[in-house]
């Protein structure tokens, strides 16, 4: 995979994508320092699910809003994969300040700490939400950025800070823009897990607008993209690259797929609480991934149906961990 024997810091390691990335990096032969936000309960989040060699996993607890914590975590590191973020879009309408205090300061502290480090690469994680509703599809990396939620605004700001440190200080930064990643361990705030868990456990599936389309990428392919980007960092320095499939599916078609695969008899019921403000809904997202395919040859391995089957099986196994009716936040 190209990162064998490298020492790597993963922020947001206890999260959905971060835990899968941590797992894959350790299996590749890398030493991983997993940065986890400290809580009094000492929770490890999704890291509890990984089955890799713990000898190559170091867990560091702290808060990325603390510059000292960032700098200390980056000592002797070759690469930083920055995934930590406050992510729920509905919650961003309620507490927008938390998004800017976190998402902007996280990356700023990491980049300022990196000024004194001899890093090979910093992989900064963006989101397809920064594009807003597509003006044309598929969406290339130079598509206009449109802040259609406080969350997306905070991520645009974070992306631009990363860009500025590359241009101003020549830091080795690459921005990765995954489209809608899905798979095992994802919070039921996300659309696929909330539909699956409701279909498996309830008589109704509460859902908001079913017309928007999304480009769904299975988490294994997202992680493979991150690893291949870092392994070819010299070809991508200073760039922003999309990760997606180039195929879009409506939420309505998504529901029908999940209902069929789960053999659910649940009825779909409109829930107004799950509707975004009218000017905020991102109606269409579909990735143009020609750039990353051209530069390093990355492409997804999983088709949507296979990824969906794997995901459904995982939620069947862990259904008791979730409260589907509370998933929209």
N, C-alpha and C positions, 0 to 999 in steps of 0.2 A: 504493500500500500504506500510505501515511500516515507513513512514516519517512524519506522522501527528505531527503537532506542532514543527517540526524541523525548524531551520532557515537555509536557503540554499542560497548560492551565485551561480548564473549562469553567466558565462562569455560567450560572444557571444549570449546573450539572444535575441538580435534583429534579429538574423539570422534565417535560415530555421528550422533546428532541434531545436535550442535554444528557439525559440518562442513557438514551440509545447511543449517542455519540461517545460517551464515556466508555460504554461497554465495547463498542467497535474499536476504539483506539487502543484499549488495553489488549484486546485480542490480536491486534496488529503488531504488538510488541512495544508499544509506547508506554512511558511512565506518565500517569495522569494525576494532576493535582486538581481535585474537584472543589470548586468554591461553592459553598452552600450558605444561604442566609441563616444566621443564628436565630434560633428560637429557644425559649426556656425548656421546651419539651425535647429538644435535640433531634427533631425529626429529620430523616434523610430523604423524605419525599420519594421519588421514583427510583432512587438508587437502591432501595431495598429489594428491587426486582432483579438487579443484575447478578449474573452468575460467573463473573470473571475472577481472575487471580487478584485477590485483595492485596498481595504484596506489591503490585504495581499501581495501587490506588492510594493516594493520600487525600484525606478530606480536611479542608480548611473551612472553618466557620467564621462568618463576619458579615459586614454590610458594605456593599460596593459604594455607598455614599460616603464612606470613610476613606479618604485618600491614602492614609497609612495602611489600611487593610489591603487596598489594591496593590500598593507598592510591595508590601511584604509578601503577598501571594505570588508575585511575578518574579521573585528572585530565582535566578538560575533556570529560567524557563526559555525554551526555544520558540514555542508558538503559543498564542492566546486565541482560543475560540470563545468569543464573547456572545453568549446567548441569553444572559440574564435580562429580563424585561418584565414590566407589568403589562399584561397582554389583553385582558378582557375588554372588548369594545363597549358593551353595555355599561360596565362599571366606569368607563372613562367619561361618560356623560354626567355621572354623579360626582366624581372626585377628580376632575382634570388636573388639579395641582399635583396630585400624587404621581401622575404619569410623567410630568415634566421634572419634578424633583427626582424621580427615579431614573427614567430612561435616558434623560439628557446627562445627568450627573454621573451615572454609571460609566458611560463611554468616555466622558471627559476625564474622569479620574484615571481610567485605564490608560488613556493616551498620554496624559501628563506623566504617569509613572513610567511609561514606556520610553520617555525621552532619555532616561538614565539607564536603560537596559539595552543589551545587545541581542535583540529579538530577530528571528528569521521572518516571522510573519504574524500579523494580527488579523484574524478573520472576524469581521464585524457582521452581526446578523440584522438584516433589515426585514421587511415584510412587503408582500404584494399590495397591502392596503395603502401604501404610500402613493400608488398610482390613481386611486379613486376609481370611479366608473370609467371603463376603457373608452378612449376616443376612437381607437381602432384596434382590431385584434388580428393576430396575436400581439401582445404587448411587449415591445422591445425595451431595453434598459434606458433608452433616451426618451421614453414617453414622459409627458409632463407629469409633475408630482402635484397631487391635489389632496389637501387635508380635509377629508370628509368626516372625520371624528377627532376628538382630542387625542385619542390613541395614535392615529395615523400622523397627526401633527407632531407629536413627541418623537415619533420614529423618523420623520423627515428631518427634524432638528438634529437628532442623533447621527443620521447619515451624513448630513452636511458638516457636522463637527469632525467626523471621521475623514471626510474628503479634505477639509481644511488642513488637518494635521499631515496628510499625505503631501499636499501641495506646498504647505508652509515649511514643514520640518523634514520632509522626505521619509516619514515613518513608513514601514512596509505593511500597508493596509490594503485589504481586499474586502469589499462589501458584498455579502451574499444575500440575495432577495428570494427566499423560498415563497412559493405560492401556498396553497392550502394543504399543509402537511397533515396526515391523519395516520392512525394506527394504534396499537396497544399502548396503554398508559396515559392516553390523552385525557385531559379534564373534560367533564361533560358540559362545560361551558361551550365547547366547540360543537358544531352542528352535527357531525357524524356520530360522535358518542352520545349526544343527547337523543338523537333519533333511535339509535340502536338500543340504548338502555330502556327507553320508553316502550319500544316494540317488544322487548323481551319480558317486560314486567308489568305493563299497564294495559288497560282497555282502550286508552286513547293516547295519541301522539300529539302533544301540544307543540305548535310550530307557528312561526311568524310568516313573513313573505316567502312564498315558494317559487317566485319567478326569477330571482337572481341566479346567475351561473358562476361556478367556481372551477378552478383547475386543481384537482385533488392529486397530491403526490404522496405515495406511501413512505412512511418514515425511514425505512431501510434505504430507499433511494435518496432521500434528503441527506441522510448521514453519509452515504457513499459520495454524494456531491461535495459535502464539506471536506471529507478526507482527500478526495482527488484534487480539490482546489488548493488545499494546503500543500499537497505533494508536488504541485506544479506552480507554487506561489510566484516564481520568477517570471512566468508567462502572463500573470494576471495582476501584478502589483498596481495599485491605484485605481483598479477597475471595479465596476459594479456588475455582478452577473446574476441572472435569473436562474432559479431552479423550479422546474415545473414539467408538465407532460405535453403541453400544447393542445390539450383536449379539454373542453369545458362541458359541464353537466349542470342542469338546473337543479335547484333544491327539490322541485317536484319529482323529477326523474330519480334523484337520489333516494327520496322517501320510498318510491315504488320499488327500487332495487333492494333496499334494506327490508322492507315488508316481505318481499318474495323470499329473500335468503333466510330470514328468521322464521318464515312461515307464521307470521303474526296475523292475528285477526283484529288488531287495534285499529280504531277509526282515527283519521287525521282531523284534528280540531284546531281552528285558528285561535291563536293567543295574542291579543293586542299588546301584551307586556313585552313580547319578543320582537316588536317592530322598531326599527331605528327611526329617528326623526326623518321627515320626508326628503330633505336635501342631503342627508347623511348616508343613506343606503348606497352601497357600492353594487351596482346592478350587474356588472359583467367583468370577470377576471379570467384571462387565458394567457398563458406565458408564451413568449417567443424565446426559445432556448437555443436558437441557432448559434449564438455567440459562444456559449460554453461548449457546445458540440464541436464547433470549428477549432477552438483553441486547445482543448484538452481531451476531446472525445467522449465526455460524459453524456450518458443518456439513461433514463430510468429502465429498470429491469421488470418491475411489477406492472401488470395491467390492472385496471381499476377493480375488476371483479375479483381477482385473486387477492388483492390487498384488502378488499372489503370482507372477504370470507375469513381471512386471518384475523382481522380486527373484531369481527362479530364473535368468533370463537373465544378471543381473549376476554371480551366483556361477559360472555356466558360464564366463564370460569371465575370471574371476579365481581359478578353482579351485586353481591351482598355488600360490597364496599361503597356503593353509590346510592344517591337519592335522586332519581331521574327528574322528579317534579321540580327540583331546585336548580336544574342545569343551566338555565338561560343566563344567569349572572356569572 
